[in-house]
């Protein structure tokens, strides 16, 4: 399993337009083979922060989905980005649900 997680920052007045521009990306990702979860969300505390969380069955699934990344317009809106991929060896449920 691969987790992609982190955050980007944008000017506070750009956050809602940025997120609106991500709706189709989230829809496409969630339909992609191997995608277990995909979210791009507004942070509850920091008005500049957008949180990124993706969960994939494999690196191959991530690589197949991944294209050139954010659009030029989205890239221009980013002030900073801190996003990384994590290879996960084991999963333990904390909610009692047997599905990770």
C-alpha positions, 0 to 999 in steps of 0.5 A: 500500500502507498500513502501520499500525504502532506499539504500545500499552502495558497493565499487565503482568498485562493483556497476555495477556487483552488479546491473547486478546481480539484473536484474533477481530479478527486472524482477521477482518482476515486474511480481509478483502479487501485485507489482506496481513498483520495482527498484534497481538503481545506484545513480547519485551522489554517486558512492558507493550508490545503491537506492532501491524502491519498491511499493506493493499493500499490506504487503501480496504481499511483504511477498509472494515475499520476500525470503531470501534476497540478495544472499551471493555474494551480501551480501558480496559486501554490505558495509552498508544498510539502507532500510525500509518498509512504510505502506501508508494510502493515495496516491495523484498524483502529475503528474495528472495521476489518477493511483498511 
